[in-house]
Amino acid sequence: MDIVVMVGQLILGLTILVGLHELGHMLAAKWFGMRVEKYAIGFPPKVFGKKIGETEYMLGLIPLGGFVKISGMVDESMDTEALKEEPKPWEFRSKPAWQRLIVMMGGIIVNVITGIVIYIALTYNYGESYLPANEAKYGVVANEIGKEIGFQTGDKIVAVNGKELQRFEDVYSMDMLLGRNAYYTVDRNGQRVDIKVPANLMDRVSDNKERMFFVQPRVPFKVGQVMAGSPAAKAGLQEGDFITRINNNEIKFFNELQQALHANAGKPVAIMVERAGKPFKLQAQVTEEGTLGFMQVPLLQYATRDYSIGEAIPLGTEQAFGVITANLKGFGKIFRGEVSASKSLSGPIGIAQIFGDTFSWYKFWSITAMLSMVLAFMNFLPIPALDGGHVVFLTYEMISGRKPSDNFLENAQKVGMVLLLGLMAFAIFNDVFKIIF
């Protein structure tokens, strides 16, 4: 069932984004009087098709893309027989270069608009939930990666890139993970210490999404729901209890409890708790996994801010273009050798894992908005067979006044298709490799 939810979200998200992308091309083409022969979501074999006017609307069985077939255009169909005849007035190749440029940009523009609209809607409807920096007053817990780059458990992060930290979530911002010469400033036992972000930090945390949070706030807690039949229930632990000691280990924060339980996995432990202001001593058997069987209630106060539509518009737009900026920075790191391409690129399996095996509308639309901006960015790359490749050739034509020959465009399309198919094969193989190894 988990896989069904994951795959279902992937198919729904891609169907929406590809459908809108190809719709952008089709509407622009029809606006300029070009004949659109086919509008397809998904690749053959055909599941459904209906011809309305001059256009066949088709749904393909393979939901990993789509296409629009415009008369007189060299595209991924490689149907070039019609190009041997004299151009017809309704064909793509008969129209002025500026009109053809708008048609090729149509899909990218629609994807950008889609991403912006979704981000604005999410900002307006859900607002923003965040942990104020002053709530992380107990410092951080540094995991393996955090310790390697210089953090120590107990450090209090006070600034990022010299700017005072307002929201703890900014610790994981793309500016920090992908920026150059980024650094954190921490308060360590009353002294200010700068911790430089290594150039390959994104590469090191991308192996596992849990490693992304290389430092986390130290969290005081109390006992929440106790699972029926668990060691915690058998020991008499109750909701609302404060655990103060495990054997001889004083417990103030949840990470200290985790460490004590893992150190005593499979063993009996003495637990001191505070209940209604009074101390109680309990005995419990820790599971082999190092747990007791209860939910924790973090004692940190998160803040929520609501936005008016006037505030949501610039914030949502900024979020959308932030995705483009992050992609540009990411490509820069790949080209400089600071980030591994195999760890940064994901295919359909990797994207499905991003959606996850649980469903919420907020998460679904957040990921869909992000993918819409990524799709726009990727399609704008100057690779033949992508929209960006066509844009390059059309821009050359507009500047030089000379149109590339149909033979050149056909060969460029073939080269681009080979590159894209190779990239897709690499991405899929890379996804499988990550899962296996």
NUVO-102390 format. One record per residue (C-alpha): residue in one letter; x, y negated, z. Coordinates in steps of 0.25 Angstrom, whole numbers, padded with zeros to 4 digits, always signed. Layout:
aXYZ ...
***
This chain:
m+0000+0000+0000 d+0012-0009+0003 i+0017-0007-0011 v+0004-0010-0017 v+0003-0023-0010 m+0017-0027-0014 v+0015-0023-0029 g+0001-0029-0029 q+0006-0043-0024 l+0017-0042-0035 i+0008-0039-0046 l-0002-0050-0042 g+0009-0061-0040 l+0015-0058-0053 t+0002-0057-0060 i-0002-0071-0055 l+0012-0077-0059 v+0014-0070-0072 g-0001-0073-0076 l+0001-0088-0073 h+0015-0089-0079 e+0010-0083-0093 l-0003-0092-0091 g+0006-0104-0091 h+0012-0100-0105 m-0001-0096-0111 l-0009-0109-0107 a+0003-0118-0112 a+0003-0110-0125 k-0012-0111-0127 w-0011-0126-0124 f-0002-0128-0136 g-0010-0119-0145 m-0001-0107-0145 r-0008-0094-0147 v-0006-0085-0135 e-0008-0070-0139 k-0006-0063-0126 y-0007-0067-0111 a-0002-0055-0102 i+0000-0053-0087 g+0008-0040-0086 f+0015-0032-0096 p+0010-0021-0105 p+0003-0011-0105 k-0009-0019-0106 v-0020-0017-0095 f-0030-0028-0100 g-0031-0037-0111 k-0041-0046-0117 k-0040-0056-0129 i-0046-0070-0127 g-0045-0078-0139 e-0030-0077-0145 t-0024-0072-0132 e-0024-0058-0126 y-0024-0058-0110 m-0017-0045-0105 l-0014-0039-0092 g-0002-0029-0092 l+0001-0017-0084 i+0015-0022-0079 p+0012-0034-0070 l+0027-0039-0070 g+0025-0051-0080 g+0016-0056-0092 f+0017-0063-0105 v+0010-0073-0114 k+0012-0070-0129 i+0012-0083-0137 s+0011-0083-0152 g+0024-0086-0159 m+0033-0085-0146 v+0045-0076-0144 d+0042-0070-0131 e+0044-0057-0123 s+0035-0049-0133 m+0045-0050-0143 d+0034-0051-0154 t+0041-0058-0165 e+0034-0054-0177 a+0025-0066-0177 l+0038-0075-0177 k+0041-0070-0191 e+0029-0078-0196 e+0028-0093-0198 p+0024-0100-0185 k+0009-0102-0182 p+0004-0115-0176 w-0001-0107-0164 e+0012-0100-0161 f+0022-0104-0150 r+0033-0106-0160 s+0025-0117-0168 k+0023-0126-0156 p+0032-0137-0152 a+0044-0134-0142 w+0038-0142-0131 q+0025-0134-0131 r+0032-0121-0132 l+0041-0126-0120 i+0028-0129-0112 v+0023-0115-0115 m+0035-0108-0110 m+0035-0116-0098 g+0021-0114-0095 g+0023-0101-0087 i+0034-0107-0079 i+0025-0120-0076 v+0013-0111-0072 n+0022-0103-0062 v+0028-0116-0056 i+0014-0121-0054 t+0009-0108-0048 g+0020-0108-0038 i+0018-0122-0034 v+0003-0121-0033 i+0004-0108-0024 y+0015-0114-0015 i+0006-0127-0013 a-0006-0118-0010 l+0001-0110+0000 t+0007-0122+0007 y-0007-0128+0008 n-0015-0116+0012 y-0005-0110+0022 g+0004-0121+0026 e+0017-0118+0032 s+0021-0109+0044 y+0035-0110+0049 l+0044-0109+0061 p+0049-0123+0066 a+0064-0123+0068 n+0062-0127+0083 e+0054-0115+0085 a+0067-0107+0082 k+0073-0112+0095 y+0078-0099+0099 g+0087-0098+0087 v+0088-0087+0077 v+0091-0072+0076 a+0102-0069+0066 n+0101-0056+0058 e+0113-0050+0051 i+0113-0060+0039 g+0111-0071+0049 k+0123-0067+0057 e+0131-0066+0045 i+0129-0080+0040 g+0132-0085+0054 f+0119-0086+0062 q+0119-0081+0076 t+0106-0077+0084 g+0102-0088+0092 d+0106-0099+0082 k+0096-0110+0081 i+0095-0115+0066 v+0094-0130+0067 a+0097-0134+0052 v+0097-0129+0038 n+0107-0136+0028 g+0108-0147+0039 k+0093-0150+0039 e+0086-0148+0052 l+0078-0135+0052 q+0063-0137+0053 r+0057-0124+0049 f+0065-0111+0053 e+0060-0105+0039 d+0070-0115+0032 v+0081-0106+0037 y+0077-0096+0026 s+0075-0107+0015 m+0080-0105+0001 d+0088-0118+0003 m+0096-0110+0014 l+0097-0096+0007 l+0100-0101-0007 g+0106-0115-0005 r+0121-0118-0006 n+0129-0122+0007 a+0116-0120+0015 y+0119-0119+0030 y+0111-0118+0044 t+0114-0126+0056 v+0112-0118+0069 d+0112-0122+0084 r+0121-0111+0090 n+0122-0112+0105 g+0121-0127+0104 q+0131-0129+0092 r+0127-0132+0078 v+0133-0122+0068 d+0131-0122+0053 i+0129-0108+0046 k+0132-0108+0031 v+0122-0100+0022 p+0130-0091+0014 a+0128-0092-0001 n+0123-0077-0002 l+0113-0078+0010 m+0101-0076+0001 d+0108-0064-0005 r+0111-0058+0009 v+0097-0060+0014 s+0090-0055+0001 d+0092-0040+0004 n+0081-0040+0014 k+0070-0050+0017 e+0072-0048+0032 r+0087-0053+0030 m+0081-0066+0024 f+0079-0070+0039 f+0093-0069+0043 v+0090-0078+0055 q+0076-0078+0062 p+0071-0086+0074 r+0073-0080+0088 v+0059-0077+0092 p+0054-0076+0106 f+0042-0067+0106 k+0031-0060+0114 v+0024-0046+0112 g+0013-0046+0102 q+0004-0034+0098 v+0009-0021+0104 m+0007-0009+0095 a-0001+0002+0100 g+0007+0014+0104 s+0020+0007+0102 p+0031+0008+0112 a+0028-0007+0116 a+0013-0002+0119 k+0018+0010+0127 a+0027+0001+0135 g+0016-0008+0139 l+0020-0020+0131 q+0009-0030+0129 e+0006-0041+0119 g+0011-0054+0125 d+0023-0048+0133 f+0036-0055+0132 i+0048-0045+0131 t+0059-0050+0140 r+0069-0038+0140 i+0072-0025+0134 n+0081-0017+0143 n+0092-0027+0147 n+0090-0036+0135 e+0083-0049+0137 i+0073-0052+0126 k+0069-0066+0122 f+0068-0065+0107 f+0062-0055+0098 n+0075-0052+0091 e+0081-0048+0105 l+0069-0038+0107 q+0072-0032+0093 q+0087-0030+0096 a+0084-0024+0110 l+0074-0014+0104 h+0082-0010+0092 a+0094-0007+0102 n+0085+0002+0110 a+0077+0008+0098 g+0071+0022+0102 k+0074+0019+0117 p+0066+0015+0129 v+0068+0001+0134 a+0064-0008+0146 i+0056-0020+0142 m+0053-0032+0151 v+0041-0040+0147 e+0035-0053+0152 r+0020-0052+0153 a+0011-0063+0158 g+0024-0069+0165 k+0027-0056+0172 p+0038-0046+0169 f+0035-0032+0165 k+0045-0020+0162 l+0041-0010+0152 q+0047+0002+0145 a+0047+0005+0130 q+0052+0015+0120 v+0058+0007+0108 t+0055+0014+0095 e+0066+0019+0086 e+0064+0007+0077 g+0067-0003+0089 t+0053-0008+0091 l+0042-0007+0102 g+0030-0010+0094 f+0024-0024+0096 m+0022-0037+0088 q+0030-0049+0093 v+0024-0062+0094 p+0035-0073+0091 l+0035-0085+0100 l+0039-0095+0090 q+0029-0106+0085 y+0028-0106+0070 a+0022-0119+0064 t+0012-0121+0053 r+0010-0133+0044 d-0002-0135+0035 y+0000-0144+0022 s-0010-0152+0015 i-0011-0150+0000 g-0003-0163-0002 e+0008-0157+0006 a+0007-0143+0000 i+0009-0148-0014 p+0024-0153-0012 l+0027-0142-0002 g+0022-0131-0011 t+0029-0137-0024 e+0042-0137-0016 q+0040-0123-0012 a+0038-0119-0026 f+0050-0126-0032 g+0058-0121-0020 v+0057-0107-0026 i+0063-0112-0039 t+0074-0119-0031 a+0077-0106-0023 n+0078-0098-0036 l+0087-0108-0042 k+0096-0107-0030 g+0095-0092-0030 f+0100-0091-0045 g+0111-0100-0041 k+0116-0091-0030 i+0115-0079-0040 f+0123-0086-0050 r+0133-0090-0040 g+0134-0075-0035 e+0129-0079-0021 v+0116-0071-0022 s+0115-0057-0029 a+0105-0057-0040 s+0101-0043-0036 k+0097-0047-0023 s+0090-0060-0028 l+0082-0055-0039 s+0069-0046-0038 g+0060-0039-0047 p+0045-0035-0046 i+0049-0025-0034 g+0056-0036-0026 i+0045-0046-0029 a+0034-0036-0024 q+0043-0035-0011 i+0042-0050-0009 f+0027-0049-0009 g+0028-0038+0001 d+0018-0027+0005 t+0009-0036+0013 f-0001-0046+0007 s-0004-0060+0011 w-0009-0071+0001 y+0001-0081+0007 k+0013-0072+0004 f+0008-0068-0009 w+0006-0082-0014 s+0019-0087-0009 i+0027-0076-0016 t+0018-0078-0029 a+0022-0093-0028 m+0036-0090-0027 l+0036-0080-0038 s+0029-0090-0047 m+0040-0100-0045 v+0051-0089-0047 l+0044-0085-0060 a+0044-0099-0065 f+0059-0100-0062 m+0063-0087-0068 n+0055-0090-0081 f+0062-0103-0082 l+0075-0096-0083 p+0082-0099-0097 i+0081-0084-0101 p+0075-0080-0114 a+0062-0073-0113 l+0059-0081-0100 d+0051-0094-0101 g+0064-0102-0098 g+0071-0096-0110 h+0060-0101-0119 v+0061-0115-0112 v+0076-0115-0115 f+0074-0112-0130 l+0063-0122-0131 t+0070-0133-0124 y+0082-0131-0134 e+0072-0132-0145 m+0066-0145-0140 i+0080-0151-0137 s+0087-0147-0150 g+0075-0147-0159 r+0079-0133-0164 k+0070-0121-0161 p+0077-0107-0158 s+0074-0097-0169 d+0064-0086-0166 n+0075-0076-0168 f+0083-0082-0157 l+0071-0083-0148 e+0068-0069-0150 n+0082-0064-0147 a+0082-0073-0135 q+0069-0067-0130 k+0075-0053-0132 v+0088-0057-0124 g+0079-0063-0113 m+0070-0051-0112 v+0082-0042-0110 l+0087-0051-0099 l+0073-0051-0092 l+0071-0036-0093 g+0085-0034-0087 l+0082-0044-0076 m+0069-0037-0073 a+0076-0023-0073 f+0086-0028-0064 a+0076-0034-0054 i+0068-0022-0054 f+0080-0013-0052 n+0085-0023-0041 d+0072-0022-0034 v+0073-0007-0033 f+0088-0007-0029 k+0084-0016-0017 i+0073-0006-0013 i+0082+0006-0014 f+0095+0000-0008 
***
